[in-house]
Amino acid sequence: MELSFRWYGESDPVTLENIKQIPDMRQIVTAIYDIPVGEVWSDEKIKELKKAIENKGLKFEVVESLPVSEEIKLGTNKRDEHIDNYKQSLRNLAKNGIKTVTYNFMPVFDWTRSQLDYQLDDGSNTLIYDHEKVKDIDPITTQMSLPGWDESYSREELSHLVETYRSMSEDELWENLKYFLDAVLPTAIEEDIDLAIHPDDPPWEIFGIPRIIKNEKSYKKLIEINDNSHNGICFCTGSLGSTAENNLPKMIEQFGDYIHFVHMRNVKRVGEKSFIETGHLTKNGSIDMKEIVKSLKKINFKGTIRPDHGRMIWGETGKAGYGLYDRALGATYINGLIEGVESID
């Protein structure tokens, strides 16, 4: 197990110098953010990013994420062009030593929260999802914006996407995921790159739009598409753990051969479909973090782990969920869990 940290590039207030000082920090997980979704990541841009990271003594082997365009998810007449571009990006990434590429298949909206600055009893701020506040929102008619909304869409474009997805069944979305994987997996296998799909966050339908990567049944169906280890999983404890349906240690042991990347964070479930993002410690939330690491040891996991969303503490400001201090504390906690579990025969 090797520790990593997500970095949002040169504009990130959390610098590579900051990250390098976290004990036993080895890798940077990042992406190229100034190339429109659906276009090719050039060899030149990847080399430039890799050089910036390696110049600070860190490794760059995991991309998070290489986005899948809405054209691919919807199955429009542009999807084949975008899939060809995706395959070329994979080739360029492999040429530069990338081993794992994370992606998701969430329609329109990425991770969604109802509030970014909810205050906990200790005075820190965190992300929350309050289903009662979200369930009655209609993205077509509301003028408000929620975290995870792509602000680049015009109101007309967003309305069209939402309406189109609302007419799509889960089976149809699965068909489009299969079409995508059938096309790109041969390239991933040839280039020895592991694809790692991130679970939907939260792992249930929102705004009347289907979501399909959310539980044990989803992963079984994913593997049925192509039972090759390159058709893999980014195992996010926070996303999957936000519903009590998911037994995370069991799922790790069940799908261990397909897990290539792990996001470790804790959430406190406060209702059937509501949760608060807490500090990483087990006692702060609903997820047994030690059992997660024990299960990773059982499957002999040798991949990359990163602390995921953190609270804003000690007056820090910046990108919600992605400050330095609490994620660094989370990394240190994960280090301790790994060291403790690895000492057990």
C-alpha positions in Angstrom: 0.0 0.0 0.0 1.4 3.3 -1.0 0.2 6.7 0.2 -0.8 9.5 -2.3 -2.4 12.9 -2.2 -4.7 14.7 -4.7 -3.3 17.9 -6.2 -5.1 20.3 -8.5 -2.1 21.7 -10.3 -0.2 24.9 -10.1 -3.3 26.9 -9.1 -3.9 24.7 -6.1 -3.2 26.6 -2.8 -1.9 23.3 -1.5 1.6 23.1 -3.0 3.8 20.1 -3.9 6.2 21.4 -1.3 3.4 21.1 1.4 2.5 17.6 0.3 6.1 16.4 0.2 6.4 17.1 4.0 3.6 14.7 4.9 5.2 11.6 6.5 5.7 8.7 4.0 4.0 10.6 1.2 5.0 9.0 -2.1 2.7 9.9 -4.9 0.6 12.7 -6.4 -2.8 11.9 -7.9 -3.9 14.6 -10.4 -5.2 15.3 -13.9 -5.0 17.9 -16.7 -7.7 20.4 -16.1 -7.4 22.8 -19.0 -8.3 20.3 -21.8 -12.0 20.2 -22.7 -13.7 16.9 -21.9 -13.6 14.6 -25.0 -10.4 16.0 -26.4 -7.0 14.2 -26.4 -4.5 14.6 -23.5 -1.3 15.3 -25.5 2.0 13.7 -24.7 3.5 17.1 -24.3 1.0 18.2 -21.6 1.4 14.9 -19.7 5.2 15.2 -19.8 5.0 18.7 -18.4 2.8 17.6 -15.5 4.9 14.6 -14.8 8.1 16.6 -14.7 6.7 19.2 -12.3 5.8 16.4 -9.9 8.9 14.4 -10.2 11.1 17.5 -9.7 9.7 17.6 -6.2 10.7 14.0 -5.5 7.2 12.5 -5.9 5.8 10.0 -8.3 2.9 10.4 -10.8 1.4 7.0 -11.6 -2.4 7.6 -11.0 -4.6 9.9 -13.0 -7.8 11.2 -11.3 -9.7 11.6 -13.5 -9.7 11.2 -17.2 -13.3 12.3 -17.7 -15.9 10.5 -19.8 -17.9 12.9 -21.9 -21.7 13.2 -21.7 -21.7 12.2 -25.4 -20.3 8.8 -24.4 -22.6 8.5 -21.4 -25.6 9.4 -23.6 -24.5 7.4 -26.6 -24.8 10.3 -29.1 -23.4 10.2 -32.6 -20.2 11.9 -31.2 -19.3 9.1 -28.8 -17.1 7.2 -31.2 -15.0 10.3 -31.9 -14.7 10.9 -28.1 -13.9 7.2 -27.5 -11.1 7.3 -30.1 -9.7 10.4 -28.3 -10.0 8.6 -24.9 -8.0 5.7 -26.3 -5.3 8.0 -27.6 -5.1 9.7 -24.2 -4.6 6.3 -22.6 -1.7 5.6 -25.0 -0.1 8.9 -24.2 -0.5 8.3 -20.4 1.0 4.9 -20.7 4.0 6.3 -22.6 4.6 8.5 -19.5 4.4 5.8 -16.9 0.8 6.1 -15.7 -0.4 2.8 -14.3 -4.0 3.6 -13.2 -6.7 5.9 -14.7 -9.7 6.8 -12.6 -13.0 7.7 -14.2 -16.7 7.8 -13.3 -20.0 7.3 -15.2 -22.2 9.8 -13.2 -24.5 11.7 -15.6 -24.2 15.5 -15.6 -23.4 15.9 -11.9 -20.3 14.6 -10.2 -20.2 14.4 -6.4 -23.1 16.3 -5.0 -23.5 17.9 -1.5 -26.1 20.2 -0.1 -23.6 22.4 1.9 -19.8 22.9 1.8 -19.3 24.7 5.1 -21.4 22.9 7.7 -20.0 23.6 11.1 -19.2 20.7 13.4 -19.2 20.9 17.2 -15.4 21.3 17.2 -15.7 24.5 15.1 -14.4 22.9 11.9 -16.3 23.1 8.6 -17.2 20.1 6.4 -19.3 18.8 3.5 -22.7 17.4 4.1 -25.5 15.9 2.0 -29.0 16.6 3.4 -31.4 14.6 1.3 -34.4 16.6 2.6 -32.8 19.7 1.0 -31.8 18.0 -2.2 -34.9 15.8 -3.0 -37.2 18.7 -4.0 -34.7 20.6 -6.1 -35.2 20.5 -9.9 -32.0 21.5 -11.8 -34.1 22.6 -14.7 -36.2 25.2 -12.8 -34.0 26.2 -9.9 -31.7 29.2 -10.1 -29.5 27.8 -7.3 -26.3 25.8 -7.7 -25.0 22.9 -5.8 -21.5 21.4 -5.4 -20.8 19.0 -8.2 -22.6 21.1 -10.8 -20.7 21.8 -14.0 -20.9 25.6 -14.2 -19.8 25.6 -17.8 -23.2 24.6 -19.0 -25.7 27.2 -20.1 -29.2 27.0 -18.5 -30.5 25.6 -21.8 -27.7 23.0 -22.1 -28.2 21.8 -18.5 -32.0 21.5 -19.0 -31.5 19.5 -22.2 -29.1 17.1 -20.5 -31.3 16.6 -17.4 -34.4 16.0 -19.5 -32.5 13.5 -21.7 -31.1 11.5 -18.8 -34.5 11.5 -17.1 -35.8 9.6 -20.1 -33.0 7.0 -19.8 -33.3 3.9 -17.8 -30.5 2.3 -15.7 -30.3 -0.5 -18.3 -29.7 2.0 -21.1 -27.0 3.8 -19.0 -25.4 0.3 -18.4 -25.5 -0.3 -22.2 -23.6 2.9 -22.8 -21.0 2.0 -20.2 -20.6 -1.4 -21.8 -20.2 0.2 -25.2 -17.5 2.5 -23.8 -15.6 -0.4 -22.0 -15.8 -2.7 -24.9 -14.1 0.0 -27.0 -11.4 1.2 -24.5 -10.5 -1.9 -22.6 -8.5 -3.5 -25.4 -6.3 -0.3 -25.4 -6.0 -0.3 -21.6 -5.0 -4.0 -21.7 -2.5 -3.5 -24.5 -1.0 -0.5 -22.7 -1.1 -2.2 -19.3 -3.2 0.6 -17.7 -5.8 -0.3 -15.0 -9.1 1.5 -15.4 -10.7 2.2 -12.1 -14.3 3.4 -12.0 -15.3 5.6 -9.1 -18.6 4.9 -7.4 -21.5 7.3 -7.7 -21.5 9.9 -5.0 -24.0 9.7 -3.4 -24.7 6.2 -4.6 -28.4 6.6 -5.5 -30.5 8.4 -8.0 -30.6 12.2 -7.8 -32.9 14.7 -9.6 -34.6 11.8 -11.3 -31.4 10.9 -13.1 -30.2 7.3 -13.0 -26.9 6.2 -11.3 -25.5 2.8 -11.6 -22.2 2.3 -9.7 -23.4 2.0 -6.1 -23.2 -1.4 -4.5 -22.1 -5.0 -4.7 -24.6 -5.8 -7.4 -23.1 -3.0 -9.5 -19.6 -4.3 -9.3 -20.7 -7.8 -10.3 -22.4 -6.4 -13.3 -19.3 -4.3 -14.1 -17.1 -7.4 -14.1 -19.6 -9.3 -16.2 -18.9 -6.8 -19.0 -15.3 -7.9 -19.1 -13.8 -10.2 -16.5 -10.3 -8.7 -16.9 -8.5 -7.1 -13.9 -7.8 -4.0 -16.0 -11.6 -3.4 -15.8 -11.2 -2.3 -12.2 -12.5 -0.3 -9.3 -11.6 2.9 -7.4 -12.9 1.9 -4.0 -14.1 5.0 -2.2 -15.1 4.3 1.4 -17.0 7.6 1.7 -19.1 7.2 -1.4 -19.9 3.5 -0.8 -20.1 4.0 3.0 -22.8 6.7 2.8 -25.4 3.9 2.6 -25.6 1.2 5.3 -26.4 -1.3 2.5 -22.7 -1.7 1.7 -20.5 -3.9 3.8 -17.2 -2.4 2.9 -14.7 -5.0 4.3 -16.7 -7.8 2.6 -16.8 -5.9 -0.7 -13.0 -5.4 -0.6 -12.4 -9.1 0.0 -15.0 -10.0 -2.7 -13.6 -7.7 -5.4 -10.0 -7.5 -4.4 -8.5 -8.5 -7.7 -10.2 -5.5 -9.4 -9.4 -2.8 -6.8 -6.6 -0.6 -8.1 -7.0 2.6 -6.1 -8.5 3.4 -2.7 -10.0 6.6 -1.4 -10.2 6.5 2.4 -12.5 8.9 4.2 -15.2 8.6 6.9 -18.8 9.7 6.9 -21.4 9.8 9.6 -24.8 8.6 8.3 -27.6 10.7 9.9 -30.5 9.3 8.0 -31.3 6.8 5.3 -29.9 9.1 2.6 -28.1 11.9 4.5 -24.6 12.1 5.8 -21.9 14.3 7.2 -18.2 14.1 6.2 -16.2 13.7 9.4 -12.5 13.4 10.3 -10.9 10.2 9.2 -11.0 8.4 12.6 -13.3 5.4 13.0 -15.0 6.8 16.1 -15.9 10.0 14.2 -18.2 8.4 11.7 -20.0 5.2 10.6 -17.1 3.5 8.8 -14.6 1.2 10.6 -11.4 2.4 9.0 -9.2 -0.2 10.7 -11.4 -3.0 9.3 -11.0 -1.4 5.8 -7.2 -1.6 6.1 -7.3 -5.1 7.6 -9.3 -6.2 4.5 -6.9 -4.5 2.2 -4.1 -6.5 3.9 -6.1 -9.7 3.4 -6.3 -9.2 -0.3 -2.6 -8.3 -0.3 -3.4 -4.8 -1.8 -0.3 -3.3 -3.3 -1.9 -0.3 -4.9 -2.3 3.4 -4.1 -4.3 4.9 -1.2 -5.2 8.5 -0.7 -6.9 10.4 2.1 -10.1 11.8 0.7 -12.2 14.8 1.6 -11.1 16.6 4.7 -12.7 19.2 7.0 -11.5 22.8 7.0 -9.6 23.2 10.3 -7.4 25.8 12.0 -8.8 28.7 9.9 -7.7 27.2 6.5 -9.5 28.4 3.4 -9.4 26.9 -0.1 -11.2 24.3 -2.2 -13.9 22.7 -0.1 -12.9 19.2 1.0 -9.4 19.6 -0.3 -7.4 21.6 2.2 -4.0 20.6 3.4 -4.3 20.2 7.2 -7.1 17.7 7.7 -6.1 15.6 4.7 -2.6 15.5 6.1 -4.0 14.4 9.5 -5.9 11.7 7.6 -2.8 10.5 5.8 -1.0 10.2 9.1 -3.9 8.2 10.6 -3.9 5.9 7.5 -0.1 5.5 7.9 -0.7 4.4 11.5 -3.4 1.9 10.5 -1.2 0.4 7.8 1.8 0.1 10.1 -0.4 -1.5 12.8 -2.1 -3.9 10.5 1.1 -4.9 8.7 2.7 -5.8 12.0 0.0 -8.5 12.6 1.0 -12.0 11.4 
